Amino acid sequence: MRTRLLALSVLGIAVALGGCHHGARPDGSSADKKGVVDMAAFESFIATHPTPDEFKKMYPHVQLMLPGMMSTMEMRYDNSRFFPQMDKDGRIVGGDFH
């Protein structure tokens, strides 16, 4: 009985601490869970014509809505959902937030 209680306690602590994770980008800067705040840095990144995978690594908390994906009609004002414009090679060349 004590072993189960100890196991459940350890599991509870692990779950609680798992929620404390702070996202980080490949360059070491922190990723904001609220969406894009620094638009100048975001536009500079988009100007490099990233692939969708590069975008997801750099902005893990922004939902990337690739062409053909289904989405809801909700309005988001926190820049957390990006609809990209893609070139023929599948790279992001522009887009906007909805």
N, C-alpha and C positions, 0 to 999 in steps of 0.2 A: 504494500500500500504506500509506503514512504517513497519507494522508488518511482512509482507513478506520479506522485505529487511533485517530486523533484524534477522528473522529466517534463511535466506540464509547466512547472515554474520556469525552467530553462527555455522551453519553447515559447512561453509568453514573453520573456525578456528578449529573445531573439527576434520575435515579430515586432515588438515595440521599437527596438533599435533599428530594424530594417527600414522603418519609416523615416528615420533621421538621415537617410542618405542624401547627400548634396551632389547633384550632377556636375560633371566637369567635362570640358571640351578637350579635344586632342592637344590644343595649345596650352592647357593648364588653367584657363580662365573658368569661372563658374558659370553654369548654365541656369538661367532663371526659369523656374517652373511656371511662371505666369505668361510666358510668351516673349516676343522680341520687344525690348525696351530701347536699345541703342540702334536706331534706324540707320545711322551713318555707317556703323560697322556692318550691319546686315546688308546694306546696299553694296558696300565694298566687297563683301563675301560673294554676293550674287554676281558681281562684275567679273569674278574669276571663272564663271560658268561651271559651277560644281555639278557633279553627278548626284542623283538622288541619295546614294549611300553617303557621299561626303556631306550632304546637307543634313542627313539624319545624325551623323556623328557630331557635327558642329552645333546643331540646334535640336537636341533630342526631345525637347518638350514642345516643339512646334509640330503640329500635325501637317504632314506634307500630303496634299491631295493631288495625286498624279492623275493625268487624263484617263477617263474611264472609271474612276473610283466613285462610288456612291457616297453622298454626304447628306446631312440634315439641312434644313433651311434656317437653322438658328443663326442669329447675328452674334458674332463675337467681336468685342471691342478691345480685346487684350492682345491682339496680334498673335494668336495661338494656332491659327489654321491658315496655311499658305497654299494658294493655288498657283503653281508655276506655269510659265510658258517654256516649252521645250524646243530645242533645235532638232534637226534630223538625226543627230548622234545621241540623243537622249540626255543632253546636258541642259541645265536650267539657265535660261537667258533673261528671265524677267518673271513677272507675275505680280499678284497682289493678295492682300489679306481680305477675308470675308468673315 
